[in-house]
Amino acid sequence: MDNYQFLQQWMAGNVETPIFYLICFIAIPLAYGVLFDGRIIRCGFLLIGVFGMISGIFLLLQAQFLAMAQLMIYAVGITLVVVIALMLTNPRLEHDVEPSVPQHQLPAAFVAVAAFLTIYLSLRSELWPIRSVETSLATYNVNQIGIKLLVDYALPFEFASVLLLLALIGAVMLAKADHSDAARSQEWADADPDYIDRKEENVVKV
Amino acid sequence: MSSKSSYLTMAFVALGTFLVCGYAYGYGPMVMNLLHTSTDLADVLITLLVFAMAVLAVALGADMAVVVVTGTIGIFVALTVQQPELVRYMTLAALLFCMGMYGMVVSRNAVRVLMSIELMLNGVNINLVALSRYIDPVDVRGQVFAIFILTVAAAEAAVGLAIVLAAYRNMSTVDMEKFTLLKW
């Protein structure tokens, strides 16, 4: 089958379904792994898989710019930050004692299942005004988004850049090493008679 | 894992796959006609059947992780096969959102909470992009909204992880159960 027939089948919607289900069958177990894996560092790497599959879904939905942005920002950027945070907060890469809090599991599962069923039943009973248009080419998609961002949504665009600046500065200020920890702990201990310095009781004795 | 529970797990997976594939290939309406019930509820009945089988399998000792994952996939396929493509994408988005919600409430590690929040935001993004493709394909406003969500999520993940690092520096732990300073 040459490329032209594949493209025709794609645009007729016949190839989309198996590819969609293939992506789902990979994404759902990876997402479960992120939630339930005992060794937390593995969850950080499974998250890369989830974000990659979601990028595939964006490609299926003719959102090529967003697929690449998803890969660059989420699958590379955010997972990098998450894995670094995991390595800094779990330096011996220990197995989690319990991945989840036992007394919260059943109510949370009930709420999650009920929420999913509510959303699904409302989606299914809706008559969606679906408009089928010829699929757009990659360059046209980037053109559309570029025009929208700079003409219609220029103000949110500027606010987003200010927000990113604030987040950058704030994250650096929060995360930088502060060398006056001992003085601050002493100050808190003097102010509050019930203050417990938790550092000693939380160090894991190997 | 004993051999009995592994056989039980494999039996559940095989039976669930058989049921769901049979339904997906269109035998559901045939069975419903035999039972003289409405064919609209075929997928809901298949879902309840798979869920009941999963509960039974776990109660009898099958491996919970495998049963939960294959049960979810089977229920997802059964619920979305007869629906238009837009509903399929939105169901996937709802599934990711609810899984993220569960993870956020239940997780003991603060970084896992932040990862669950990222899952929820990705579910919302899939929802918006699917709606923009099927309902608004000319002005892709859903995609522009999704770009802004992507931006804000990246900023929030950075700040959230900086907070987790600062908390770790003070408490030497990221266990959510130990962050009890504000408790009375």
Interface residues (C-beta under 8 A of the other chain):
Chain A: G13 E16 T17 F20 Y21 C24 F25 A27 I28 P29 A31 Y32 V34 L35 F36 I40 C43 G44 L47 V50 F51 I54 I57 F58 L61 Q62 A63 F65 L66 A69 Q70 I73 Y74 G77 I78 V81 V82 A85 L86 L88 T89 N90 D96 V97 E98 P99 S100 V101 H104 Q105 A108 A109 V111 A112 V113 A115 F116 I119 Y120 L123 R124 W128 P129 I130 R131 S132 V133 S136 N141 Q144 I145 K148 L149 D152 Y153 P156 A160 L163 L164 L166 A167 L168 G170 A171 V172 L174 A175 A177 D178 D181 R198 K199 N202 V203
Chain B: A65 V68 V69 T72 I73 F76 V77 L79 Q83 P84 E85 L86 V87 R88 Y89 M90 T91 L92 A94 L95 L96 F97 C98 M99 M101 Y102 G103 V105 V106 S107 R108 N109 A110 V111 R112 L114 M115 S116 E118 L119 N122 N125 I126 V129 A130 S132 R133 Y134 I135 D136 P137 V138 D139 V140 R141 Q143 V144 A146 I147 F148 L150 T151 V152 A153 A154 A155 E156 A157 A158 V159 L161 A162 I163 V164 L165 A166 Y168 R169 N170 M171 S172 T173 V174 M176 E177 K178
